[in-house]
């Protein structure tokens, strides 16, 4: 059995939904030693989230951003937590709706995602800065 835990730094990105599958996978080189396993991926900031979805069309990522901005608007009169800027409370709500983690299967040394699946970093702040995810990969040794 193999256990590994790595923090993977993701570069700062503008608000929106960004594919980070390859960056996360490259950040855990020990994955290549796992034949069958799992890799929970967790993001700590409470104003960003992770999800799995379409990896081919950037329209999907733009549509996600449009929908979330419509459903959780910045200018809602009912927000009371506003001291950190107009995008802060909506970012917390969006992050809670999507969640802080995804669990990805590992097969033969890499993520075993569907053909059209990828991990999104969902940045809900205008200036979120670099983000860090913790990947805890475990499973049976390869070969």
Secondary structure, 3 states (H helix, E strand, C coil): CEEEEEEEEECCCCCEEEECHHHHHHCCHHHHHEEEEEEEEEECCCCEEEEEEECCCHHHHHHHHHHHHHHCCCCCCCCCCCCCCCCHHHHHHHHHHHCCEEEEEEECCEECCCCCEEEEEEECCCCCCCEEEEEEEEEEECC
